[in-house]
Amino acid sequence: MAGETIVFSLFLVFTGAAFLATLALYARQAMLVAYIVLGVVLGPWGIGLVSDTAWIEDVAAIGIMFLLYLIGLNLPPQQLWRLLGEALWVTLLSSVVFALLGGALGLVFGWSPADAAFLGCGLMFSSTIISVKLLPTTALHHRHTGQVIISVLLLQDLVAIVILLLLQGYAKGGQLAVDIVMQLLAFPLLVLIAYALDRLVMERLITRFDQIHEYIFLLAIGWCLGVAQLAHVLGLSHEIGAFVAGVTLATSPIAAYIAESLKPVRDFFLILFFFSLGAAFDLGALGHLMVPALVIAGATLVVKPWVFRELLKRAGEQPDISQEIGVRLGQNSEFALLIAVLAAESKFVGDDISYLVQITTLITFIISSYVIVLRYPTPIAVSDRLRRD
C-alpha cells in the first residue's frame, strides 16, 4: 500500500506540475511558480490530496544538493579569482543595500531587529533560475550580458553558502558561538579532504574511463553524495558538502559535460522541493502578511534594478546593458526560499517571518518574469521581435 501511495503522490506531483507548467509558459511565467502553487493546492493546507509530505521533503532535499553541486561545477578556482576582480564590489555593495532595505522595511512593519535583519538577508540575492532561463545566449550582446549576470549570481551564491553555514551552526543549539566556530573549522577540513580525494582518486578514474558515459554519470553522482555525507559526518550540512564536491571537481576537463548530464536529475528533485515548499505553506498566514509582502516586493522590484544599474555603470558597463542587467536581476532568489525554510526549521526565526520572505519572493518572481518577457529578448517572448533562443 505504501508503494501505491508513493506512486499516486508522484502521479499527482508530476502530472499536475506538467499541467500547471504548461499554463505558466502560456502566461510567460517561471515554471517553479507552478510547482509551488501546485504544492499549496494539493498539500495539507489545500485540498489535501497529498497529506503526507514528509517523504517528499526528504527526497526533495536531494534537489538542493544537486543545485549546489552544479553551482560548484561551474565555479573553478581560477574563475572565482577572476570574478573577485570584476564583480565583487558590485555584488557586495548591492547585497548591503538590499539587506538594509529589507531590514528597514521590517522595522517599519514592527518586526523585531533580529527578524528584520533576517528579512534583509532574504532580499540580498537574485534568482538564478529566472535570470538564466530568460536570457538568450545566441547574440554576442547577450553573451556578455550573461557573463556579467552569472558573475554576480555566482558571488551571491557564495554569500548564500556562508549564511547556510551559519544557520547550520545555529541549528546545532548549545553554545552558538562555539558551534559556529566549529562549523567554520570543519569547512576547510572538508575542502582539504575533498581536494585530496579528487586529485588522488577522481582525476585518475575520470582519465581512465572518460569515454564510458554511463560510468562518468554514476561516478559524478557518487562523488556528490559521498562528499555530502562526509560533510554531514564532520557536522556540516549535506548541501555544503555538495557545493564543495562541485568546486573540487570543477577543474576537470569534463566538468561541463557532468554538469549538463546532471541537470535532468537536478530538475526532477527540484520539482519535488518546490512542491514540498508549497505543501508546507500555511494559507492562513496570507491574511495578515499580504500587505507587508506586497509593499516589500514592490520596493524590491523598484530598488534592485536601479541599484544594479548604477553600480554597473560605475564599473564601466554601458548604460543600456546596465539597465537590462538590473531588470533581469531585479527579483528575489530561490535561495531566499531555502534560507527561509531552514531558518524556520532551526528556530532561528518564527514561522511568520519565514512565510513573509516566501510570499515576497513569489510575488517578485511573478512580476519580474512579466517585466522581463515584455521588455527584453527571451526564449519565451510574446512577440517575434523579442523572441531569442
Number of C-alpha atoms within 10 A of each C-alpha: 6 7 8 9 12 15 12 13 19 15 12 17 21 18 12 17 25 15 12 19 21 15 14 19 13 11 14 20 23 20 19 23 20 25 29 23 20 26 30 23 20 21 24 19 19 19 11 14 14 23 14 15 19 11 10 21 19 13 16 22 18 22 22 22 24 26 23 26 32 26 23 25 25 21 23 18 14 10 13 16 12 12 18 15 9 14 21 18 14 19 23 16 14 21 22 15 17 23 22 19 23 26 24 17 20 23 16 12 12 10 16 13 13 14 20 24 20 23 31 24 25 30 29 28 29 28 22 24 14 25 23 17 13 24 23 22 17 10 11 10 11 18 14 13 21 18 11 19 22 18 22 25 23 20 21 24 20 14 18 20 18 14 14 21 20 19 20 21 25 21 19 15 14 10 10 14 13 13 19 20 13 15 21 16 12 15 19 12 13 22 18 13 12 25 18 13 15 18 13 11 11 20 16 12 14 18 12 10 12 16 10 10 13 11 14 19 16 10 16 23 16 12 20 24 21 17 25 25 18 18 25 15 12 17 17 25 21 24 28 23 27 30 26 28 29 29 25 23 27 25 18 19 13 15 20 14 14 22 22 12 15 17 13 11 15 21 15 14 22 23 22 27 26 25 30 28 25 26 29 20 23 16 14 9 14 15 8 11 17 14 13 17 22 16 12 25 25 16 15 23 22 13 18 26 20 17 21 24 24 17 19 22 16 13 14 9 16 12 14 11 18 25 19 18 21 23 24 28 26 30 34 29 28 22 23 24 22 19 23 25 20 18 22 17 15 16 14 17 18 14 17 16 20 25 22 24 27 25 23 27 26 23 20 25 26 18 16 23 22 16 15 22 22 16 13 18 21 21 15 22 20 16 11 9 9 17 15 18 14
